[in-house]
Every structure is written in C-alpha cells, then in structure tokens.
Amino acid sequence: MMMNCRLLLALQVLHWVAGTMVKLDNGGFEDLVIAINPRIPEDDKIVERIKDMVKEASTYLFSATQQRFYFKAVKLVIPSTWKDKAEYQRVTTETYDKADVIVAEPFPKYGDDPYTLQYGGCGEPGRYIHFTPNFLTNDNLYNAYGPRGRVFVHEWAHLRWGVFDEYNNDAPFYATGGDNLPEATRCSTDFTGQYIFPLSGGQYRRCKIDPQTQLFEHGCVFFPSRHQNTAASIMYLQSLPSVTQFCDKSNHNIKATNLQNKMCNYRSTWEVIMDSPDFAGSSPITVPPPDPTVSLLKKQERVLCLVLDVSGSMDASNRIGRMKQAAEIFILQIIEGGSWVGIVTFNNRASVLTGLKQISSNSMRQTLADYLPTSAGGGTNICSGVQSGFQVFLQKYSTTKGCEIVLLTDGEDSAITSCFEEVQNSGSIIHTIALGPSAAEELERLADMTGGSKFSATDSLDSNGLIDAFSGISSGSGDISQQSIQLESRGQSVGSQDQLNGIVTIDKTVGNDTFFVVTWGTSPPEILLTDPKGREYTEKDFAIDNTNVRTARLKIDGTAETGDWIYSIQNTYSNAQVISITVTTRAASVNVPPVIVKSFMNSDTNKFPSPMVIYAEVSQGFLPVIGAKVIATVEPEIGTPEEVELFDNGSGADLIKNDGIYSRYFTSLKGNGRHNLKVRVEGKDKVLKRSRRQSQALYIPGYTENGNITMNPPKPEANVSETDLGNVTRIVSGGTFVVSGMSPGGSHDVLPPCKITDLEVQQTGDGGFLLTWTAPGDDYDVGKAEMYEIKMGERPSELTNATFDRATPVDTAGLMTEVAGVKQSFHYKPVNFTKENGTSIYFAIRCIDGSDNVGEISNIARAVVFLPAWPSSPTRPITISPTPADNSIILSSPGDKHPGPVDKSTIIIVIIACVSVIIFLAVVGIAVCILRKRKYGNYVTTTTSTTVAP
C-alpha cells in the first residue's frame, strides 16, 4: 500500500521541533538558546553584537513572515571561562551542545561563512546555526554578507523550517530556454546584474558562453545590482536593501539549479514554511511586537550526582557489579577534572553515600570511586533518589539550577510521576540509564523534560552497553579538549584458552589521558598489549581489582604513541567467560580539535511503520570528515543486535554527499521497547579526509551600482579538502530510542522503497537523455524492489503526489531494478521528438516493491533540450578604471572610450565570424519553424547499471 508521506513527514518535523527548547507563544519564539564556545576569549563586543543582531532579526522576521513570527525571548549562555558579572544568571538546562545557535571559531581559521547544519530533508529543522566571533564583530564583512539580523533570519529559516539556499556555488548558472542567454542561479529572476569574468592584474571582461553546456564559462561571476526592484528572496540574497520576503509560488524560479528546488521538489520557500507546524497554528499579528528580551546566563563548574539503584533486582545478572564497573570508569576516566561529584543510592529509600567532592586529583577520583555500592536489596523508590540528589546540591549551593543527575535504575516504580513537577521546577538536567528489560517506562520522560540524555543497557555482557552509556554522558560545555573520547568498546564470550584480539588506533589528534580497561566475568585473563614502537604491557602493568568489579586498568603516561596498539587477551579460565576491553582518551592538544562522532536517530520515539533513520556526524572541529567506514549497532531489549552500515553517498536516507553526515534507514525491527544505539567509525590513511561544509551563507564578491562595480574584500580561503587524517577509530553511544506499534507475531511487509534523492538527467549526443540514480530497496534502502515508474512533464507541478499518476509516462521496457545502493542509468532516445531549443523537461521516478508498497516520488530532475550547439559569445574585453574609492571599478568597453589597435587579420576574422553567425541564425530559424509543433513522440530506451562503492 502507499505510505502517507505527508503524515510521516509531519511526525518527523514534530520530533525535530520538539528536540529544541524553543517554544512558540502567540507568534513569539521563546527560549531560543545562543551559546558562546568556552574557547572564545572574553569580549563584551560579542555580547552586544548578538543583542543587536537578535533585535534587528526580530523586526525583519516579522515583516518577512507577513507579521506572523518574531523573537520574543532569547537566552545567551556565557562560558564559565569568562569573569562573573552581576547581570549573569545561572544556567538551568541550557548547554552549549544543545544550543540553537553557537558562536565559535572555525577550524581551520578564516572561514567566517554563517551556516546551518542540516541533517534532514525539506521541511525538517536543522541542528544548529554557527556564527564566528569575526562575523559578529568585524564590520568589514558587513557588505559581503549583509546586515547581521538579515543573515540570522536567512539561517533561522534553515534551522526552524527546513528550507534550503536558492543560490548554488557549484552550479551558478542555468539554461533558461529558447534563444535566451543563461542566467544566474537565483530566486527570483527579477534580480538584475552583470556577468563578468575576472582577469589577472585587476582587469575584467564580459563572460563567454560555453558552446557545449550553453552556460557561462567556468569562472564567470554574477555581480548583482545594488538597487533592485524585487523584494524576494531572503534565501538568495538577503543582504540587498530591497529584499524583505521569501520567494512564494508567484515568483519562485523553478529553473534554478539550487538545493531548494532539488530538496523540496521545486516548491518555493514560503510554501514550505506555510506547511510547517508553526504556520498551522499562527495568524497575523495586528500590532508591532515588542523588542526581544535577551537573558545572560553563565555556565558554572560542572556539578553532578550519581543516583544509583541498589534494589533487590540489581543482584540479577550481576547488575550491581556491572554498574560499579561502569560508574568507576565514569569517575576515573570520563568526567572532567574540576567537576563536583556526589553519590546517592536508593531502594525503598535513598541514602547519601557522599556529598559533593571536587575532582582535583587522581587520588580524589579514586576516593569517590571507593564510595560506589557493591550490594543490593529492597524495593524501588526512584523519586526518593532524585530528591536526595537535589539535597546533595543544596548542601553546597542555594539552587539546583544547572546541576546534573545521572539516574540509573532497573526497576519499575508506579509512583515515579509523583516528583515530575519538582523535577520540572528544579532546573537540573537528568540523564537516565535504563538497565535490563523492566526499567520504568516513564524514565525517558525525566530526561526529555530536563534536556538530559537517554541511555539503556541490556543484561547481555557482549555488548558492553552499560560502560558505553556512562562513557556517553557529556557535560555539553563545548570544550572538546576536555571531553573523553572512546576509541574501543568491545565485549564477547571467549572460550577457555581462546583469545580476544584486536587493534586500537591512536591518531594524531588524541592521546592524552589514555586508559585501557579490561573486564571479565569470573577469572582474570592474561593480557598482552603492544604499542606502535613494540613495547609490551602485560597484566602486571595493569592495576587489577579482583573484587566483584573484576577490572584491570592501565593509564598511559603523557601522550600515548600515535599508531596501532595491538591487544591479545587470553581466557585462562576453565570455562568460557565474557571479556571486554574499553579504551578512552582525550585530545592531544587544546589547539587542534580531535575527530569526534555524534550519533542519534531521527526520532527517539517511533511508532511502526514510521521510517527510522540513523545518523552519525563525523567531524574535526567544524569540518566534515569523509571517507570513513561507519557501522551502527542497534541492540533491542531482548534479542540479537543488528548491524547497519551508514553511508555518506547522497542517496536513500543520506541527503547530501560528502558532508560528513552518514545515514541509513533502520528496518530490522524485531519488537517494541527500548533499543540501544552504538556507532563504530574507522578511517584509513589517504581515505579519511576533511571536507568543506556544503550549506553556507552567500559571500557576494561585489555589486554593480551606477555603472560601477564595488568590490568586497576577497574571501579568505583555506585548503582543507585534501588533508589526510591518518588512521582513526571511534566508538560512540547514540543513546536510546523507543519503538511501539509492532505486532507481537511480527508484521507483514508494509515498508515501501525509499525515495530516490539523487536523480539526474542530461542530454546525450544522439539527441537522447540519460537518467541516473541510486537504486532504492524493497524496505526503504534494504533489499531489492520490484519495478520503477518514470514520468515526465514540462512543469514540476505535473510530477507531484497529486499529479504523478496523470503525468506522461516514459516507456521503461527493459529497465530492471537493482539491489539497494547500486548506481543505475536509463537511456532513451526520443523518436519524432518535436521540442524547441531550450525547452525544459522534468523527470521523476518512484519505486514499487513486491507487496505493492509504493515509494515516495523522487526529486524532480530537469533537462534542457539543446539543438545544434551555440557559438561562443563575443569576448570584448572590459577596461577597468579605478574610481576615487579604492574598492570600486568602472566598466567600459574598448570601443566606447579606449579603442585599441586593430590589424587586418582581426578584421578578416570578425567578417568571417559575422557571416557564420548569419548563416547559423538562418539555420536555427528554419529549425524553430519546423519544430514549432509540440508533442511527445515514441521513445527508444536502453538501460545500464553499475555497482559503485558507497
């Protein structure tokens, strides 16, 4: 059956919106969080510029949305590294890692493009907006990007409403059709300007047309006029004074080769915004809105309390021992130095094992670890544990705001909701860990209402899930140099005298504070660890704990050697036992960010059969890391874990190729309940590279005004695309997601093939067209579908959900489906094809599986009918005369003011060229008359398919 795609999209949008703390109250956005990175030196100018930007953006947004939305209340999080001020309030649940807008230096330097990190498709909100301090404080960038409030609104539309840019630096021009010249990629087409080709020495000339592509030559630049008569669109060029609106249906440019058209199937930005949940509940506001309030909140030192379940059920499956193992790793290795930590246990009632102690040394870490419980008994009263955690905070501070609780429990508690209101009012963040299959179903609500993280772990020892959960609890401060990074997490049952062997790679971005931890079930194994220089470590070098913790720990002094560390752990016990190894480290330098991984689902609550997508973002600083092998492991409460390889290939669930965001649909659901997500990343030398962000604000090189070109400062460039990172390994927990709606006996096939998102078409030399795409699967991007449907039309509106069935079909005889991930092509040659030169034709494709589940319609691809190639356009050079302003130039043609010498050969060439043009125009005119009648002919088709590496 056909999936209700609009409903599924709405569900995903609601999740993404719910993932932020922003609320919409009568058109006013509240609780928008802007956070400054702790590595930014203290600068009051940044704070003042942010205030000005928000105020300007609110007014601009109100006008742009037809008086529907404005910014009402913003929270600005000041780093703990800045000095205290009387106006700074204490943060509550706001953190840098979950901020809507971050202010941070780029990596590498000199990249000041404002951008929004977008994971999802059209209409799906983004992750965050990134501004640099230089963008906020350097007025020299003002002309290139425009007023900061306008830029903020441009990025806010990305973040909140999931629209895309209407320019395209990779495809800056497009063919318009007929005998018209190509145009700059923009929206709307009412923007005017000049097409100029820069030469050396500060000289310029008019752009030529490439006769093969019929587009302006590579290197041609469109300089827009400073004064325009159009008000649209903000997603193209918000910097111009006349621009105050988003493109709507009446002025949207459907021919432009931009991401908005590709991602949103040629819908305008305003149409997408009108489909958002925000718009559905809004109406025009009749009075001007008040100025936004900006609250200044300051991050304090980290204050955290472990609230641990010691009820009787914790004795089962050695949960109490495993909890001590994992919590000990958290205290000794994970939590940052300088943090304050307390420990509370609970069963029928709570007990404070220790009040807050500051981690000032390794001996203090060990002192705290010694408080961890080792025995269990009694019932379960979760609220008593949480309330005692609050009391631990109040012993030192006057408020619980901004403090954190790590709550671990394996039991049910019918009274858990009794303290929800107190939790909501506390201002504390609660991270939850559900251990085993019976932990309270309401547990995740505590994390959701406080902005905490959610984890779960099964009783299976092979997964190492409990250690992964504790390792994934981050302060959210944004100080990556202090963040613990997990390089290895592996556990498995090892037979008597057998070995657990492997390699851990320590790359050049990490190596400080490195720990190797081995755990076992019954008897300590023999350990052999060899560093890259051949030095060997055995169990004698490890600190052994033979109590019920059963742990061996080795800390590497200084910075660990870069390269492969080889481990071999032998089970000398007479029976099989589970052995695990965990390796954690920190950044090698505060000045070079390490490679990090963030992973999560598109929705942490899912009702089958809504689509589920796994994401893993791999980056170094703010640069995407490409070329990695990424494997996600999903472990259900009961059953076998499932492995899924994630791809960054721009097909299926992955929307943009090589943006460092690896994605995949998850279809191997076995039942309802909690599912634990874990991601492993491996990258090899010469393969793993840093890349550029794809979505950035448009940097205008200059404007035309009164016959002059006013140049902006050259945009600084940094060569980052070919940087090899060496071998890299990472393990990260993606937290927990909950599934419902699965039938007890399993479900019949209701999952359709996924949407094809990379359909492309180009004209071939024989007058035909070649379509290419990546094959979807039987269930989203898994397996092999049954058949394709391809339709075509002269307008995108003919290929929508409402019109696709009535659109002109393409004969797909001989076209076979392939296994998901295979690159396919389909060639067809029109017969009696009577279309004028420059006619636009649009194509779309959808896939159907063997159970008649129909996939969503693909992106709509545009082809332009090209008849005989155009000649190159005249290339009259332009003389640039400097004006009194150093950054302005005056355009003039040589024939106008400064004619140069012309010899006879030049005259002959010009005459020949003119005659050629006259003959060509005559031929084209005859052809146009013959081809005036428009109709589709019959098609001769061929198909090919090739397997490509993801």
Secondary structure, 3 states (H helix, E strand, C coil): CCCCHHHHHHHHHHHHHHCCCCEEECCEEECEEEEECCCCCCCHHHHHHHHHHHHHHHHHHHHHCCCCCEECEEEEEECCCCCCCCCCEECCCCCCCCCCEEECCCCCCCCCCCEEECCCCCCCCCCEEEECHHHHHCHHHHHHHCCHHHHHHHHHHHHHHCCCCCCCCCCCEECCCCCCCCEECCCCCCCCEEEEEECHHHCEEECCEECCCCEECCCCEEEEECCCCCCECHHHHCCCCCCCECCCCCCCCCCCCCHHHHHCCCCCHHHHHHCCHHHHCCCCCCCCCCCCEEEEEECCCCEEEEEEECCHHHHHHHHHHHHHHHHHHHHHHHCCCCCEEEEEEECCCEEEEEEEEECCCHHHHHHHHCCCCCCCCCCCCHHHHHHHHHHHHHCCCCCCCCCEEEEEECCCCCCHHHHHHHHHHHCCEEEEEEECCCCCCCHHHHHHHHCCCEEEECCCCCCCHHHHHHHCCCCCCCCHHHCCEEEEEEEEEECCCCEEEEEEEECCCEEEEEEEEEEECCCCCEEEEECCCCCEEEHHHCEEECCCCCEEEEEEEEECCCEEEEEEEECCCCCCEEEEEEEEEEECCCCCCCEEEEEEECCCEEECCCCCEEEEEEEECCEEEECCEEEEEEEECCCCCEEEEEECCCCCCCCCCCCCEEEEECCCCCCCEEEEEEEEEEECCCCCEECCCCCCCCCCCEEEECCEEEECCCCCCCCCCCCECCCEEEEEEEEEEEEECCCCCCCCCCCCECCCCCCEEEECCCCCEEEEEECCCCEECECECCEEEEEEECCHHHHCCCCHHHCEECCCCCCCCCECCCEEEEEEEEECCECCCCCEEEEEEEEECCCCCECCCCCCEEEECCCCCCCCCCCCEEEEEECCCCCEEEEECCCCCCCCCCCHHHHHHHHHHHHHHHHHHHHHHHHHHHCCCCECCEEEEEEEEECCCC
